[in-house]
Structure formats: structure tokens, C-alpha cells
Amino acid sequence: MELNKAIVNANLGFSPMDNGEMLIINIPPLTEERRIELVKRSKAEAENCRVSIRIARKDANDEVKSFGKDGLPEDSVKDAEDAVQKLTDKYIAKADSILKDKENDIMKV
């Protein structure tokens, strides 16, 4: 029963039917409007992902800077910051690639 409520509360547009043994969800075919809505939601999730990656970059750079204050050579700090930036760029590009693939998948009829 709680799974039924969770699906309804998720506001996905599904109306689950619970017959006591099994939860039945009838999924209608996607309309063009629904596809566009799903693409918008995917873009929002991708942006959340990019923001999380940037926050991780900031945390990592703060940690590296604290090592610099504790005596790590300045060149090593700069190298570590560059490595963090390369990882950030790599994972943001990966998120963008996944988003592009998902958009194509959603819009495919």
C-alpha cells in the first residue's frame, strides 16, 4: 500500500492499481507533450549533476589549498588543482553526453 502511495505522490501521471497481491501500473504511450516534459526534466537533472560536480571541485580545491597552507609546495598545489579541473571537465562532459543520449532516446518515436 505504501508503494502505491509513493507512486501517486511522485506525480508521474500513473494510477497504480493494487489487487492485494500485485501492483499494476498501466503506462500510456508517450505523447509529444509528455516527451518534451521528460526532456525538460532530464535537463534539470543534468544541471543538478553539473552543480554537484562543481561543488565537489570546490571542496577538493579547498582541501588542496589547506594542504598548501600546511606546507605542500605551491607547484604541487597548482598541479593538484589542475588535476581536479581535468576531472571536473571529464565528468561534466560525461553528464552532457548522457543527457544528449537520453534526449535522443526520449524523442525517438
C-alpha positions as CSV (number, residue, x, y, z in Angstrom):
1,M,0.0,0.0,0.0
2,E,2.9,2.4,0.8
3,L,4.4,1.8,-2.6
4,N,1.1,2.7,-4.2
5,K,1.0,6.0,-2.3
6,A,4.7,6.7,-3.2
7,I,3.9,6.3,-6.9
8,V,0.9,8.6,-6.7
9,N,2.8,11.2,-4.6
10,A,5.7,11.1,-7.1
11,N,3.3,12.9,-9.5
12,L,4.4,10.8,-12.5
13,G,1.0,10.6,-14.0
14,F,0.4,6.9,-13.2
15,S,-2.6,5.5,-11.5
16,P,-1.4,2.2,-9.8
17,M,-4.0,-0.5,-9.0
18,D,-3.3,-2.7,-6.0
19,N,-5.2,-6.0,-6.0
20,G,-3.6,-7.2,-2.8
21,E,-1.0,-9.4,-4.4
22,M,0.4,-7.3,-7.1
23,L,0.7,-3.6,-8.0
24,I,-0.4,-3.0,-11.6
25,I,0.7,0.2,-13.4
26,N,-0.8,1.0,-16.8
27,I,1.7,3.1,-18.7
28,P,0.2,5.0,-21.6
29,P,2.1,5.7,-24.8
30,L,4.1,8.9,-24.6
31,T,2.6,12.0,-26.3
32,E,4.8,14.7,-27.9
33,E,3.9,17.0,-25.0
34,R,4.9,14.4,-22.4
35,R,8.2,13.7,-24.3
36,I,9.1,17.4,-24.2
37,E,8.2,17.5,-20.5
38,L,10.5,14.5,-19.9
39,V,13.4,16.2,-21.8
40,K,12.9,19.3,-19.6
41,R,13.1,17.1,-16.5
42,S,16.2,15.4,-17.9
43,K,17.9,18.7,-18.5
44,A,17.1,19.8,-14.9
45,E,18.6,16.6,-13.5
46,A,21.7,17.1,-15.7
47,E,22.1,20.6,-14.4
48,N,21.8,19.3,-10.8
49,C,24.5,16.8,-11.7
50,R,26.8,19.5,-13.1
51,V,26.2,21.6,-9.9
52,S,27.1,18.6,-7.7
53,I,30.3,18.1,-9.7
54,R,31.2,21.8,-9.3
55,I,30.6,21.6,-5.6
56,A,32.9,18.5,-5.4
57,R,35.5,20.5,-7.3
58,K,35.2,23.4,-4.8
59,D,35.6,21.0,-1.9
60,A,38.6,19.3,-3.5
61,N,40.3,22.7,-4.2
62,D,39.6,23.9,-0.7
63,E,41.2,20.7,0.6
64,V,44.3,21.1,-1.7
65,K,44.6,24.8,-0.5
66,S,44.6,23.7,3.1
67,F,47.4,21.2,2.3
68,G,49.3,24.2,0.7
69,K,48.9,26.1,4.0
70,D,50.3,23.1,5.8
71,G,53.5,23.2,3.8
72,L,52.7,21.5,0.5
73,P,54.8,23.2,-2.2
74,E,53.0,25.7,-4.4
75,D,53.8,23.8,-7.6
76,S,52.1,20.7,-6.1
77,V,49.1,22.7,-5.1
78,K,48.8,24.1,-8.7
79,D,49.2,20.6,-10.2
80,A,46.5,19.2,-7.9
81,E,44.1,22.0,-8.8
82,D,44.8,21.3,-12.5
83,A,44.1,17.6,-12.0
84,V,40.8,18.4,-10.1
85,Q,39.8,20.7,-13.0
86,K,40.5,18.0,-15.6
87,L,38.4,15.5,-13.6
88,T,35.6,18.1,-13.4
89,D,35.7,18.7,-17.1
90,K,35.7,15.0,-17.8
91,Y,32.6,14.3,-15.7
92,I,30.7,17.4,-16.8
93,A,31.3,16.2,-20.4
94,K,30.1,12.7,-19.4
95,A,26.9,14.2,-17.9
96,D,26.3,16.2,-21.1
97,S,26.9,13.1,-23.2
98,I,24.4,11.1,-21.2
99,L,21.9,13.9,-21.4
100,K,22.2,14.1,-25.2
101,D,21.8,10.3,-25.5
102,K,18.7,10.4,-23.2
103,E,17.2,13.3,-25.1
104,N,17.5,11.3,-28.3
105,D,16.1,8.3,-26.7
106,I,13.1,10.1,-25.3
107,M,12.3,12.0,-28.5
108,K,12.5,8.8,-30.6
109,V,9.1,7.6,-31.6
